[in-house]
């Protein structure tokens, strides 16, 4: 048997234990039409749904671009991963333990090593936040009206001001520095941490893996105010949306996505019961962001900061959003208020009222 392959019995067992509709529903908003389910195809741009899922045959097919196959083929395409990776994901969902021929647990692909490095860093940052050394960072978060439960729910942490906190942890645990360099957590020489004196926000992909971090400076004179993981094999700022792992199901249930600007906006809305909310890494929405969002919904509610920069960002983003064919509304808050601050000062009910008064994009532009 060729290295990295699986037996036909293994594959049949995995596929038989999965419902393709349930799996694809994690990624797309499917609608029942007769005996099949239908959605906009995630593999090419279209306005009329031509992506069909047949539950009886356990296959999908797009009549627009011709893509089709079983649940494993779908996972390969949607996550842009190899066949063995897709089988492993499907096996986990099915509760089946499989090991490909020739597999060596000590040699994973580059992406998997980065995920593990990020997981280790997240644990270190989280542990430090709740230690005496992290008191100032914890006070900052509590001052932003977050409880310990909220902080743990979003896996927040603290990177201290010392230059080699994480480096020393890596050495102590005898871990491979190269993986942390590739993850962007330490410098190329392997002797200095990337994130220092920052509140740490882990960034998860749609599958719940930590792909990188956003670090918020604790001192006002510290620049930049927000620092993201550098681009690498698993982290691409133009593709990722903060909060998507927790928001994907609420987006489908509510029928629209709420786009905001910052990490704390997302967190504050989530803990107040508005969970269909995500934020880009910065203010610019890319076509890739929007194609990704379109898997779940065609309706967008936009609420960026109401200062001049936020309004200009909204106008820039509107062009991209409308070009993609989204039904769009804008929630305007008082000048110099973002959702986080507005909720703190006026409460969640006042914020929900502001959402109810959201403007059509033409009224906003006028």
C-alpha positions as CSV (number, residue, x, y, z in Angstrom):
1,X,0.0,0.0,0.0
2,X,1.3,3.5,-0.9
3,X,2.5,5.7,2.0
4,X,-0.2,8.0,3.3
5,X,-3.1,6.0,2.0
6,X,-6.1,4.3,3.7
7,X,-7.8,0.9,3.1
8,X,-11.1,0.9,1.3
9,X,-12.7,-0.6,4.4
10,X,-11.5,2.3,6.5
11,X,-12.9,4.8,4.0
12,X,-16.3,3.0,3.7
13,X,-16.6,2.9,7.5
14,X,-16.0,6.7,7.8
15,X,-18.4,7.6,5.0
16,X,-21.1,5.3,6.3
17,X,-21.0,6.9,9.7
18,X,-21.3,10.5,8.5
19,X,-24.3,12.4,7.1
20,X,-23.0,14.6,4.3
21,X,-25.8,17.1,5.0
22,X,-24.7,17.5,8.6
23,X,-21.1,18.0,7.6
24,X,-21.7,20.4,4.8
25,X,-24.2,22.3,7.0
26,X,-21.2,23.2,9.2
27,X,-19.8,25.2,6.3
28,X,-22.8,26.3,4.2
29,X,-26.4,27.4,4.7
30,X,-28.3,24.5,3.1
31,X,-32.0,24.8,2.2
32,X,-34.3,21.8,1.6
33,X,-35.7,21.6,-1.9
34,X,-37.7,18.4,-2.5
35,X,-35.5,15.4,-1.8
36,X,-32.3,17.4,-2.0
37,X,-30.6,20.3,-0.3
38,X,-29.4,23.5,-2.1
39,X,-26.9,26.3,-1.5
40,X,-24.7,28.8,-3.3
41,X,-21.6,27.0,-4.4
42,X,-18.5,27.9,-2.3
43,X,-16.2,26.9,-5.2
44,X,-17.3,29.5,-7.7
45,X,-19.1,32.8,-7.7
46,X,-22.9,32.6,-8.4
47,X,-26.1,34.4,-7.7
48,X,-28.5,31.5,-8.2
49,X,-27.8,28.4,-6.1
50,X,-26.7,25.4,-8.2
51,X,-24.9,23.4,-5.4
52,X,-26.9,20.3,-4.6
53,X,-26.5,17.8,-1.8
54,X,-28.2,14.4,-2.1
55,X,-28.7,12.9,1.3
56,X,-29.9,9.5,0.0
57,X,-26.7,9.0,-2.2
58,X,-24.5,11.0,0.3
59,X,-22.9,13.1,-2.5
60,X,-22.8,16.7,-3.5
61,X,-22.7,18.2,-7.0
62,X,-22.5,21.8,-8.4
63,X,-24.3,22.2,-11.8
64,X,-22.5,25.5,-12.2
65,X,-18.8,24.5,-12.0
66,X,-19.1,20.7,-12.1
67,X,-17.4,20.0,-8.7
68,X,-18.8,17.0,-6.9
69,X,-18.1,13.9,-4.9
70,X,-18.5,12.5,-1.4
71,X,-18.0,14.0,2.1
72,X,-14.2,13.6,2.0
73,X,-14.0,15.3,-1.4
74,X,-16.0,18.2,0.0
75,X,-13.7,18.6,3.0
76,X,-10.6,18.5,0.7
77,X,-12.1,21.3,-1.5
78,X,-13.6,23.5,1.2
79,X,-10.5,23.6,3.4
80,X,-8.0,23.3,0.6
81,X,-6.3,20.3,2.2
82,X,-4.8,16.9,1.1
83,X,-6.7,13.7,0.9
84,X,-5.1,12.2,4.1
85,X,-5.9,15.4,6.0
86,X,-9.5,15.3,4.9
87,X,-9.8,11.6,5.8
88,X,-8.4,12.4,9.3
89,X,-11.0,15.2,9.8
90,X,-13.8,13.0,8.5
91,X,-12.7,10.1,10.8
92,X,-12.7,12.4,13.8
93,X,-16.2,13.6,13.0
94,X,-17.3,9.9,12.6
95,X,-15.6,8.7,15.7
96,X,-13.4,6.3,13.8
97,X,-9.7,5.9,14.6
98,X,-7.6,5.6,11.5
99,X,-3.9,5.7,10.8
100,X,-2.7,6.0,7.2
101,X,-0.1,3.6,6.0
102,X,3.4,4.9,6.6
103,X,2.3,7.5,9.1
104,X,4.9,8.8,11.6
105,X,3.5,10.8,14.5
106,X,6.8,12.7,14.8
107,X,6.6,14.1,11.3
108,X,3.5,16.2,10.7
109,X,3.0,18.8,8.0
110,X,4.1,22.4,8.5
111,X,0.6,23.6,9.3
112,X,0.0,21.1,12.0
113,X,3.3,22.0,13.7
114,X,2.2,25.7,13.7
115,X,-1.2,24.8,15.2
116,X,0.6,22.9,18.0
117,X,3.0,25.8,18.6
118,X,0.1,28.2,18.8
119,X,-1.7,25.9,21.3
120,X,1.3,25.8,23.5
121,X,1.7,29.6,23.4
122,X,-2.0,30.1,24.2
123,X,-1.6,27.9,27.3
124,X,1.4,29.9,28.4
125,X,-0.3,33.3,27.9
126,X,-3.4,32.1,29.6
127,X,-1.6,30.7,32.6
128,X,0.4,34.0,33.0
129,X,-2.8,36.2,32.8
130,X,-4.1,34.5,35.9
131,X,-0.8,34.7,37.8
132,X,0.5,37.6,39.9
133,X,2.6,38.7,37.0
134,X,-0.5,39.1,34.8
135,X,-2.5,41.2,37.3
136,X,-2.2,44.5,35.3
137,X,-3.5,42.8,32.1
138,X,-6.3,41.1,34.1
139,X,-7.3,44.4,35.6
140,X,-7.4,45.9,32.1
141,X,-9.8,43.2,31.0
142,X,-12.0,43.4,34.1
143,X,-12.0,47.2,33.5
144,X,-13.5,46.5,30.1
145,X,-16.4,44.7,31.9
146,X,-15.3,41.2,31.2
147,X,-15.7,38.5,33.9
148,X,-13.3,35.6,34.5
149,X,-15.8,33.3,32.7
150,X,-15.8,35.6,29.6
151,X,-12.0,35.8,29.6
152,X,-11.7,32.0,29.7
153,X,-14.4,31.5,27.1
154,X,-12.4,33.5,24.6
155,X,-9.0,32.0,25.8
156,X,-7.5,35.5,26.5
157,X,-4.0,35.7,27.8
158,X,-1.0,37.9,28.6
159,X,2.4,38.2,27.0
160,X,4.8,39.9,29.5
161,X,7.3,42.7,28.8
162,X,10.3,40.5,29.2
163,X,11.8,39.6,25.8
164,X,12.2,35.9,26.2
165,X,9.3,34.6,28.3
166,X,8.0,32.2,25.6
167,X,11.5,31.4,24.4
168,X,12.4,30.1,27.9
169,X,9.1,28.1,28.1
170,X,10.0,26.5,24.8
171,X,13.5,25.6,26.0
172,X,12.2,24.3,29.4
173,X,9.8,21.9,27.6
174,X,12.5,20.9,25.0
175,X,10.3,21.9,22.1
176,X,11.5,22.6,18.6
177,X,12.1,26.4,18.2
178,X,11.7,26.2,14.4
179,X,8.0,25.5,14.8
180,X,7.6,28.7,16.9
181,X,9.6,30.7,14.4
182,X,7.4,29.5,11.6
183,X,4.3,30.4,13.7
184,X,5.7,33.9,14.1
185,X,5.8,33.6,17.9
186,X,9.5,34.2,18.2
187,X,12.1,35.9,16.0
188,X,14.2,34.1,13.3
189,X,17.2,33.9,15.7
190,X,15.0,32.1,18.2
191,X,15.9,34.3,21.2
192,X,13.2,37.0,21.4
193,X,9.4,36.8,21.7
194,X,7.2,38.5,19.1
195,X,4.5,39.6,21.5
196,X,5.6,41.6,24.6
197,X,3.5,43.5,27.2
198,X,0.3,42.7,25.4
199,X,-3.2,41.3,26.1
200,X,-3.4,38.3,23.9
201,X,-6.4,37.3,21.7
202,X,-6.1,33.9,20.1
203,X,-7.6,33.8,16.6
204,X,-9.4,30.6,15.7
205,X,-10.3,29.3,12.2
206,X,-13.7,27.8,11.4
207,X,-12.6,24.4,12.6
208,X,-11.6,25.8,16.0
209,X,-7.8,25.6,15.5
210,X,-5.6,28.5,16.8
211,X,-4.1,30.0,13.6
212,X,-2.5,33.1,15.2
213,X,-2.9,35.9,17.7
214,X,-3.8,39.5,18.1
215,X,-1.9,41.4,20.8
216,X,-3.3,44.6,22.3
217,X,-0.6,46.9,23.8
218,X,-1.0,47.7,27.5
219,X,0.8,51.0,27.4
220,X,-0.6,53.8,25.3
221,X,2.8,54.9,23.9
222,X,3.5,51.3,22.8
223,X,3.2,50.9,19.0
224,X,1.5,49.4,17.2
225,X,-1.6,49.4,19.4
226,X,-2.6,46.1,17.9
227,X,-0.1,43.5,16.6
228,X,-1.1,40.5,14.6
229,X,0.7,37.3,13.8
230,X,2.7,37.7,10.6
231,X,1.5,35.9,7.4
232,X,2.4,32.2,7.4
233,X,1.1,28.9,6.2
234,X,-2.0,29.0,8.3
235,X,-2.5,32.7,9.1
236,X,-3.7,35.0,6.4
237,X,-5.3,38.3,7.6
238,X,-7.2,38.7,4.4
239,X,-9.0,35.4,4.8
240,X,-9.7,35.2,8.6
241,X,-12.5,36.6,10.6
242,X,-12.2,36.9,14.4
243,X,-15.0,35.0,16.1
244,X,-16.1,32.8,13.1
245,X,-15.7,29.5,15.0
246,X,-18.3,30.6,17.6
247,X,-20.4,32.6,15.2
248,X,-20.9,30.2,12.2
249,X,-24.0,28.4,13.6
250,X,-25.7,31.6,15.0
251,X,-25.1,33.3,11.5
252,X,-27.0,30.5,9.8
253,X,-29.7,30.6,12.5
254,X,-30.2,34.4,12.5
255,X,-29.9,34.6,8.7
256,X,-27.4,37.4,8.7
257,X,-23.8,38.3,9.8
258,X,-23.0,41.2,12.0
259,X,-19.6,42.7,11.0
260,X,-17.8,44.9,13.5
261,X,-14.3,46.3,13.8
262,X,-12.5,45.0,16.9
263,X,-11.9,41.9,19.1
264,X,-13.6,43.5,22.1
265,X,-16.7,44.4,20.0
266,X,-17.0,40.7,19.1
267,X,-16.6,39.5,22.6
268,X,-18.9,42.1,24.2
269,X,-21.7,41.2,21.7
270,X,-21.2,37.5,22.2
271,X,-21.4,37.6,26.0
272,X,-24.6,39.8,25.7
273,X,-26.3,37.2,23.5
274,X,-25.6,38.6,20.0
275,X,-23.5,35.7,18.7
276,X,-23.7,36.1,14.9
277,X,-20.9,38.6,14.9
278,X,-17.4,38.6,13.5
279,X,-14.6,41.1,12.8
280,X,-11.9,41.3,10.2
281,X,-8.2,41.7,11.2
282,X,-8.4,45.5,10.8
283,X,-11.0,47.5,9.0
284,X,-10.7,46.3,5.4
285,X,-12.9,43.5,4.1
286,X,-11.4,41.5,1.3
287,X,-13.2,39.6,-1.4
288,X,-12.0,36.4,0.2
289,X,-13.7,37.5,3.5
290,X,-16.9,38.1,1.7
291,X,-16.8,34.9,-0.3
292,X,-16.3,33.0,2.9
293,X,-19.2,34.8,4.6
294,X,-21.4,34.0,1.6
295,X,-21.2,30.3,2.5
296,X,-23.5,31.1,5.5
297,X,-25.7,34.1,4.5
298,X,-26.4,36.8,1.9
299,X,-27.3,39.4,4.5
300,X,-24.9,41.8,6.2
301,X,-25.3,44.2,9.1
302,X,-22.2,46.5,9.3
303,X,-21.2,48.5,12.4
304,X,-17.8,50.1,12.3
305,X,-16.6,52.9,14.5
306,X,-18.6,56.2,14.0
307,X,-15.5,58.4,13.8
308,X,-14.3,59.7,10.5
309,X,-11.9,56.7,10.0
310,X,-14.7,54.3,10.8
311,X,-17.2,55.9,8.4
312,X,-14.6,56.0,5.6
313,X,-13.9,52.3,6.3
314,X,-17.6,51.5,6.1
315,X,-17.9,53.3,2.7
316,X,-14.9,51.4,1.3
317,X,-16.2,48.1,2.5
318,X,-19.7,48.9,1.2
319,X,-18.5,48.9,-2.4
320,X,-17.0,45.4,-1.9
321,X,-20.1,44.1,-0.1
322,X,-22.6,45.3,-2.6
323,X,-20.5,44.1,-5.5
324,X,-20.8,40.6,-4.0
325,X,-24.6,40.9,-4.0
326,X,-25.2,41.1,-0.3
327,X,-28.3,42.6,1.2
328,X,-26.7,45.3,3.4
329,X,-27.7,47.5,6.3
330,X,-25.5,49.8,8.5
331,X,-25.9,50.3,12.2
332,X,-24.7,53.9,13.1
333,X,-23.7,54.6,16.7
334,X,-23.0,58.1,18.2
335,X,-19.7,59.6,17.2
336,X,-16.6,58.0,18.9
337,X,-18.7,55.0,20.1
338,X,-18.0,51.4,19.1
339,X,-20.3,48.5,20.1
340,X,-18.1,47.7,23.1
341,X,-18.2,51.2,24.6
342,X,-21.8,51.7,23.7
343,X,-23.0,48.6,25.5
344,X,-20.9,49.5,28.5
345,X,-22.4,53.0,28.7
346,X,-26.0,52.4,27.6
347,X,-26.6,48.7,28.0
348,X,-27.5,45.9,25.6
349,X,-31.2,46.8,25.2
350,X,-30.2,50.3,23.9
351,X,-27.8,48.6,21.5
352,X,-30.5,46.3,20.2
353,X,-32.7,49.4,19.6
354,X,-29.8,50.9,17.5
355,X,-29.7,47.7,15.5
356,X,-33.4,48.0,14.9
357,X,-32.8,51.4,13.4
358,X,-30.1,50.2,11.0
359,X,-30.1,52.1,7.7
360,X,-30.3,50.9,4.2
361,X,-26.9,51.5,2.5
362,X,-28.3,54.2,0.2
363,X,-29.5,56.2,3.3
364,X,-26.1,55.8,4.9
365,X,-24.2,57.0,1.8
366,X,-26.6,60.0,1.5
